[in-house]
Amino acid sequence: MKTLKDCEKACRVKVLKLNTSGDLKQRLISFGIMKESVLEVLEHAPAKSTIEVKIGKMRIALRAQEAELIEVEKV
Amino acid sequence: MSEIEKQCPITANHIKVALVGQPNVGKSMLINSVSNAHLHVGNFSGVTVDKTEVLFDYKDYHFTVVDLPGTYAFTDYTIEERVTHDYLCAEDYDIIINVVDATNLEKNLQLTSELLTMSKKVIIALNMIDEAEKENIHIDAEYMSELLGVPCVKVSAATKMGIEDLIDAVIQKHESDKNRPKLVFSEPVEEEIAQIVWYLDKHKFQSENSYRNIAINLLKNNKKTYEKLHDEPIWTELQPILIEASRHIELHHDSDDVKEAFAEEYASFNRGIVAEVLKQENTKEQKTLTEKIDNILIHPLFGIPIFLFFMWGLFQLTFEIGAIPMEYIDAFFIWLGDTIGATIGNADVRSLVVDGIIAGVGAVVLFVPNIIILFIGIALLESTGYMSRVAFLLDGFFHKFGLHGQSFIPLVTGFGCSIPAYMSARILKNDRDRLLTLFIIGFMSCGARLPVYVLFAGAFFPQEMAGSVLFIIYVSGAMLGLVAAKVLKLTAFKGVDEPFVMEMPKYRLPSVKLIWHTVLTKTMMYLKKAGTFIAGAAMLVWFLSNYPHNPTLQEEYWTKIEKASSESEKIHLQNRLDEALLEQSYLGTIGKFSEPLFAPLGFDWKMSVALQTGLAAKEVVVSTLGVLYALGSDVDSESDSLTTAISENIPFASAVAFIVVIMIYLPCLAASIVFTREAGHIKYFFYLLFFTSLVAYIMAFIAYNITLMVA
């Protein structure tokens, strides 16, 4: 199983599943991170603690812990 | 005739507009353009944390526009989103203006589609249309109005383009009957909706909202709709239908979460709309300017050094440029004191005005140049979009200490003054994170503590080392703050880590007008504090150090002074008199009383008193020490004689302990009041008082004993 956390810079992936529930899931969905959406990894913060992804025209920063909950596949 | 007019003729021609949109799409700026108000505008999500009402007249109408905090969707994730959601569902208003960012239409429409399921009139303002055109994005607003069934108006809040069209559209919509917005779902969902609508229709269910919207909200598990229907007799029959319908939809979307299923429905509807109305020329993939800048500013290796350089530059400017007008301000207050003092006959009143009020207020106004520079720096940080980048860079580091990436903003502000720092902690969504940040802001040494540090560094270290000592004091304070955060996180503010999911806004050139307004408002607030609170505190300290009078003591010394042979002996005796008077003043009594408490730290009663007056404001510490070491009250840190007096009278170990206490304990009374307001309860103030005093005492005790051993 590949998650967003494992993705390298400039990698384009499609979201397969959000392995979370409740508030965080709603939050991710409201940012457009949901099944079928395509993300591009833009940058990692030092020690890969935080990831910046691009979805549509929006850039979103999320922690590695959150990225780990997003199941993806390469496109 | 609308319903409102029928009910209440007084509010005829009054239109109440709710301004809704995702964060950072320019809602506040749009209000400013419409009404010439001056709401705070920034370039990150969460500038508006509470709703604000603005009134204005246009043509024959009175308008009330309510600026609601930005919300990504109808969830209650953050305080602001809760404010918006509750307002839209429960409050009385006539029309919604949904502000959308035209450069990012698809994402913005996600909120729009949720708004369309409410039984309210909606207008869509396609904001930043000028920016969109620049990016070769063309939107067919007329076609979009037709597809969605609600008016869509192109506007630009920044250039005030299309503002009148927007208000005209609001009036027109207000006068017209409600028309049903068009929101189309996939076939399976439409079937379920149709069935519920049929059921409601069969039972002639009474409702303001359309059957279709009720059906959609029920399927979406909308709590408020459920609550409304739950007590209705038809509920028993409706419930099984709903359960079955939800099961079908979840099956169709291969998900166990009906909310997720609806989000996907909305997303595909919006994709359809965008495909129809939006034409973008020049579709070849090229890096935007923002991405190019980000390549440098959030570089994994250079990002943090660049940020540190910016911060160093800001502090350098704050202290270097800020020092230039300080001399003149100081001279002005001395002149003002002399001039006004000369016109007052009564010695007590003169002393109160000159030594109390003017000296006290002057000490605070002295820092206005520093404050202005710092505020400009922070306004730039806010309005360019760089702040979110720093939160991104620092989150990993801060997270190790139990802090949230966004905590850095209030903490940095805290180096200037704790008061704006406490207020800016509002950007933290989670109450626990916010409280934790509030508790450690005090560890970031504020500008008002600088004079104390300068005084002591100058007294005990050679000139060339004093600067480095200052730097060490600031850095060790900040480090101690991080450790304190960790301790608090492990004990008092234990809890699950708040997820860090944050939008990184596009970089924008800040407008001079905007920065001017922000800085002016903040500076005026600071000056107001100087004129009101500091003036009051100064009067109190003056009173405590001057009363009760002791005429016998005075006369005794006066005779001695008259008999004195040399001028220097006279001055010496005068100083001795001042000291004796002070010792028996209220302040002296307090000092003597609290002396045993501070004895383990090596403080005499004078240092104890200086620390206590410092509770009012740190500026007062230096002037109190000046008074207490019998040099007269108009002593500042530049004065060599006070520096000498301190190096002669205070042992080195005691001085170190004193600095440690100054670094850690409560910033000042005004800050404490703001802290209490921001924390939300008086009990937090007592926690803070206890926590900082305890830490200060323990750290000072350790520092005192280590220094004694080493020296």
Interface residues (C-beta under 8 A of the other chain):
Chain A: L18 S21 D23 L24 K25 Q26 R27 L28 I29 S30 F31 G32 M34 K35 E36 S37 L42 E43 H44 A45 P46 A47 S49 T50 E52 I55 G56 K57 M58 R59 I60 A61 L62 R63 Q65 E66
Chain B: Y72 A73 T75 Y77 T103 N104 E106 K107 Q110 S255 D257 K259 E260 A263 E264 A267 T290 E291 D294 N295 I298 H299 P300 L301 G303 I304 S388 A391 F392 L393 D395 G396 F397 H399 G405 D497 P499 F500 V501 M502 E503 M504
